[in-house]
Amino acid sequence: MPNGNNNQEYGPESAIGLYPPQHEMLEGLMADLDATTEAAYESIIETICGIVDDSQPVEQYDGSLGVSTAFVDEKQRPVGQLQWDSNLADLYDDPGNVSGVRWCTGTLLSHNLFLSAGHCFDSNPPMPWRVPRIDGTNTPISPDEIRTVMHVNFDYQVDENGNQRPEVEFEIDELVEYRLGGLDIAIVRLAGHPGSLFGMGQAAPADATVGDMMAIIGHPAGVPKRVEAGPVTQFQGDRIRYNDIDTLGGNSGSAIWHEKSGKIVGVHTNGGCNSQGTGSNFGVRIERIRAESPTINRLDHAPFPLAGGVYTVRQESSGRFLDAHQSSGNDFSVVTRTAQNNNTQKWRFTPVGLVCTIRQLSSNRYVDAHENQANDFSAVTRTAQANDTQKWVAMPVPGQLSTYTLQQLRNGRFLDAHVTSGADFSVVTRTAQNNDTQQWRLARLPNGSFTVTQVVNGRFMDAHQNQANDFSVVTRTAQNNDTQRWDFTTVGTVYEIEQVSSGRHVDAHENQANDFSVVTRPTQNNDTQRWIATYLGGQSYTLQQLSSGRFLDAHQSSAEDFSVVTRTAQNNDTQRWLIG
């Protein structure tokens, strides 16, 4: 791509990254939702380009900034906000002054990798900010410790009517990359799989071109999510510049979205605009990020969902390949071995179903279910929880077009429904009944959503819209409105996995006496041989046994024969598998 220098020169600039305003100003802004209006920003215009801030709340965006409303609707979803935990005084003798502060912005690149600015994790931010000190010293905590006392909020925004949405919070498990090559960039790994709820962005392969339209979506001054847009004006060294995109402290770490490709062409880091219109804001350009970040480049490789076919499966932590003994004397046990380049290490993945979240269009709430008899295991809608109670395994019913069973991943119970008005036709979960009450026909609508009808009676899945009725899910006759329209988002795929050399299927013992060891067995056609592959980015997946919910893992020593087992979630590289 061209260097893009438009010969405009900018005056001296601070190399300090853009931070949010100090407490007093921030508290004033957060006390009133009117803080999202231009007037509230005019007192902190250090990085507004010109006199007036043009940014708009993402769900109230009117399409006037140069990018479409559909573009903003899609790109705002994976954008989250870094916030300090509020209990720093309980953890440190000297907690600094950042407790609870809404700090920076970032964007999901995979189901759990989150891209932001490096300075958001710096130990010595500029005054007036002061991070916690190591107890008994005046030494600030390290960037890696900083991530342990921060979290990321998604959906911190107002809806189209100006009402605050409930936030969904994720802890930070790992500082994956921090200022590699001297760039003001950081990548962290979040707990769980937020990308299954909020989607993810993708890094562009190369820089944009001067004049291309960009959008920055983030949390200026720590307020609910907003969007601004404008053209690229210059490339200069590591920097991508823009002099008509308003930002504020708190926008740091925001992805710079390319309108033409829909991909990320940089990370916003610094302000330089002023009311005279002679400066520019800037960030780190994508070509420089790619030159330094192995994580960004690793995310380019594998598609999602994983297509059916033959693959090798390699454990991230050890680099060893999935293999299996070929004799009953060894119980056909699955192990990891160094590369053998033969069919014992080749595995055929056959897709047999999908794992989805199900969101009601009218309320933006997700199908979930009570897990106790006292509540009749009733299905309800809830705000995003990012856990397995809101993930549903959709398995096609043989011989029935567009008909599925819907099984709650958390407990394996099937979506069912009462068929009488006395029970309000309420939807519940039940153990397998193998009848029409647990079969659901999906019909795709022009907008990409689905109606869901119960096969036994043709009634449509719907849900109450109020707390008084516990937002319970029911079936109703056709209403032709958004209470009966459901968005299905694929978050994983169910596979049967067959060893090419033996034709035997991956299975696992389900008891401690056998160490939950993984074996190969002849085809059983049941859930012990069905494995959910959840995409983590690049070639990385978790493999979760459908029957038990336990994750494929492996011993790391020869004393244990590097044997493969299933374990509860560990959220580490022993449970991450490179499939390629």
ZIGIHU-V377059 format. One record per run of one state. SS is the DSSP state (hx for helix, st for strand, lp for the rest). FROM is the first residue (numbers start at 0). LEN is the number of residues. If there is no record, write none. Layout:
ss->(SS,SS)
from->(FROM,FROM)
len->(LEN,LEN)
This chain:
ss->(lp,hx,lp,hx,lp,hx,lp,st,hx,lp,hx,lp,st,lp,hx,lp,st,lp,st,lp,hx,lp,st,lp,st,lp,hx,lp,st,lp,st,lp,st,lp,st,lp,hx,lp,st,lp,hx,lp,st,lp,st,lp,hx,lp,st,lp,st,lp,st,lp,st,lp,st,lp,st,hx,lp,hx,lp,st,lp,st,lp,st,lp,hx,lp,st,lp,hx,lp,st,lp,st,lp,hx,lp,st,lp,hx,lp,st,lp,st,lp,st,lp,hx,lp,st,lp,hx,lp,st,lp,st,lp,st,lp,hx,lp,st,lp,hx,lp,st,lp,st,lp,hx,lp,st,lp,hx,lp,st,lp,st,lp,st,lp,hx,lp,st,lp,hx,lp,st,lp)
from->(0,22,30,32,36,37,44,55,57,60,68,75,78,84,87,91,101,108,112,116,117,121,132,133,139,140,142,148,149,154,157,158,163,164,167,178,179,182,185,190,194,198,202,203,212,218,219,222,225,231,233,236,238,242,254,258,263,270,280,285,292,293,298,308,311,312,315,320,324,327,330,332,337,342,345,346,360,365,369,372,375,377,382,387,390,391,396,402,408,413,417,420,423,425,430,435,438,439,444,449,454,459,463,466,469,471,476,481,484,485,499,504,508,511,514,516,521,526,529,530,537,539,545,550,554,557,560,562,567,572,575,576,579)
len->(22,8,2,4,1,7,11,2,3,8,7,3,6,3,4,10,7,4,4,1,4,11,1,6,1,2,6,1,5,3,1,5,1,3,11,1,3,3,5,4,4,4,1,9,6,1,3,3,6,2,3,2,4,12,4,5,7,10,5,7,1,5,10,3,1,3,5,4,3,3,2,5,5,3,1,14,5,4,3,3,2,5,5,3,1,5,6,6,5,4,3,3,2,5,5,3,1,5,5,5,5,4,3,3,2,5,5,3,1,14,5,4,3,3,2,5,5,3,1,7,2,6,5,4,3,3,2,5,5,3,1,3,1)
